[in-house]
């Protein structure tokens, strides 16, 4: 009885990348298009609160999100994460607010202020300064509108303050508050296409193998000594050999 021929599952024609507001995957999308023109990289806008969910239900193959904030909202299931960069925490304030007089603020500067904490929670702050406004807007964008209306101030990662920039608002860095870390979140096991995107994000060149970033195996003392001797021989510096030849040419 002949065995059935081995079948190979074709690679999907689409890789779905979720991203949260304030992150900018444009550069990686461009590089992906140059390296993998046969596989579409589809972008899916999502919120920090939903990033783990889109990974859990496989709506997205990978997410650029804020960590560990996303993991406090839902369980993505077996997963991997890597850190990309850390953001500065700022407070969004009206342009005519007294706090604009300072270049950098501390939590104590916010003690007498009303603060908005949107439900999408782009930044998790457990020890919150000031007085929380009873109403919690659904999104950061809604909270920005309320800051402009004079309802309260808003603590967010700096990228979101820039994303929602308005001429009547300003922002200032706040020290000694939690910061947001932007990273990649994806399900286990790591697929070949997920590994390709990780390589692009990490700056891996097209000529690099996937394992090129792994450290080389450690050599034993014997192997190190042999390698050192071979290098000395190649340079004509073998101990004893050069000295014996030079002595033979000396006059007696």
N, C-alpha and C positions, 0 to 999 in steps of 0.2 A: 504494500500500500504506500503510495507516494505521499510525502508530507506536503502540506499546503505551503505555498510560497510565502516568504516573510513579507509582511506589509509594513510600510513606513508611513506614519501619520504626517501629513504635510504641515508645514508651519502655517499658523494663521496669517491671513493677509492684513490683519489689523492688530495694533498694540494700543491699548487704551490707557492713557495717563491722566489721572485726576490731579487737580491742583487747587490750592486754596487761595483766597484773595491776598494780594500783596506779594505773591511769588511770581516769578517770570521765567517760564520754561522756554521762551522763544529761541534762545541760542541753541539749546539742546535739540529742539524740534528741527532747526535748520541743519545741524550736523547729522541728525538721524536721516533726514531726507537725502543727504548726500551719500550716506553709507548704505542705506536700505531703501532704495527707491521702490522696491517691490512690496514693501510692508508699510501700510499707512499708519502714522502715529496720530491717533485721534485724541483730542484734548477734552476733558470733562471738568467743568467748573463745579466745585463743591465747597462746602463750608468745613471748618475744622471739626465741628460737631458731627459731621456726616462722613468724614474721610475714612474712619475705620469701618463703617458700615459698607461703603462701596467696595472695600477690599474683601470683607467677609462674604458678601453675596456675589462677588466676582463681576460687579458692574464695571470695575476698573482693574487693570492688571498691576498697576502701581500708582502710588499717590505721593505728590510733593505736599507735605503738610507740616504742621507745627507739632513737635514732639516734646514731652510726652502728652501734651494737651489732648490730641486726638484720641489717645488710648483711654482717657478718662470718661469718654462719652459712650463708647461701645467696644465690644470685643471683636477684633478683626480675625480671630482664630489663630492657628499657627502662622507666625509671620517673622519677617526680618525687618530691621531698621538700620539706617546709617545716617550720621549727622552730616549736614552740608555747611551750615553756618549759623551763627547766633546773632539775633537782632537786638537793637537798642530799644528799651522801653521808654515811651514818651507819654505825656498827658496833652490831650487836645483841648485848647482853650480859646475863647473869643479873643480877637485881636486887641480889644480895649481892656482886657482883664489885667489886674494888678500883677499877676504871676508872670506876665510877659517881660517884666523888668529884670528877671533873673535869667542867666544863661543856662543854668542847671538847677534842678529842684531836688528836694528830698521829700520823703513821705510826710514828714512833719509839716511841710509847706502846704500840704493838701488837707490837713486836719480839720480845718473849718469849712471845707468845700463839700458840695453835693456831687456825688459821682454816679455815673451811669454804668451799669454792668449788663451788656446785651446777652441775650440767650445763646447766641452762637459762640460766645466766650472765646475770642481769639487769643486771650491771654488769661491763664489761670492764676489768680492771686488769692491766696487763702487768708492772709492777714491784710484786709483791705483798709486803706487809709480813708479818712473823711467819713461822710454819712452817705449810705447807699440810698439812691432815689427809689421809692417804692415801685415805680413802673420799670419793668425791664423790657427794653425794646427787643424786637425779634432778631435784628441783625446789627452789625457794626454800622452799616450805612444809615439805618434808622437812628442809631445813637448819635451819629455825626449831625443829623438834622436837628436833634434835640439840643446838642451843644450850641448850635447856631441860634436856636430859639431861647437860649439862656436857662435851660432846665437844669443843666449840670455839666460837669467835665467828664472826660473819657480817657482812661488809661489803655493804651494799645501798643503793639509793636510799631516801630517807626514806619515800616513799609506801608502799613494801613493808613497812617496819618498822611503819607504822601499820596497814596491811591485816592483818598477821599478829600484831597486838597480843595479848600474853598478860600476865596479872597477875604472873607470875613473871619477866618479862623487861623490859628497859629498852633504851634506845639513846642514843648520843651522836654528835654531828656529828664528822667527821674531816676536817681540812683537808689540803691538798696531796695529795689523791687524785683520780683522774678522777671527773668528775661525769656524770650521765646526762641526756641531752637528749631530751625527749619531742616527737615530731613526727608528721606525716602522711606516709604512704608510699602511692603509688598508681601504676598502670601508665600508660605512654604508649599512645595519646594520651589527653588529659584529656577525659572524657565530660561531657555537659551536667549530669548528676546529680552527678558528682564536683565540678564547679565550683560547684554549688549548696551542697554541704556545706562546701567551702573558704570560701565566702562566709559561711556561718553561723558557722564557727569563727573567722573574722576579724572578726565583728561587723558584716558588711554588712547594711544594712537592706533591707526588701522593696522600698522605692522606689528603691534604688540600682541602676544598671546594672552589668553585670559589668565594664565597662571604667572605672567611675568611680574605681577605685583607681589607675589608671594616671596617671602625671604628664602634664600638658598639654604639647602641643608647644611648643618654644621659639619665641619671636617674633624676627623680625629687628629690627635697630636702627631701620629705617624704620617698621616696624609699631609699635614701642614709642613712637617720637616722635609718630606720628599719634594713638595712643591717649591719650598725655599731653596733647596739644593739645585733643583732644575733651573731655577731662575739665575742662580749664581753661576752655574755652568754656562748658561747662554751668554752671560756677560763676561765670561773668562775670568771669574773670580773664585774658582774652586780652591779651597784652602790647601796649601801644600804644593799644589801642582806648579803654580807660577814660581814659587820660591825655589823649587828643585831645579827648574830650568835655568833660572838666573844664576844659581850657584855654579852650574856646570860650565858657564861661559866665563867665569872669573879666572884671571891668570894665576898660575901656581907660584 
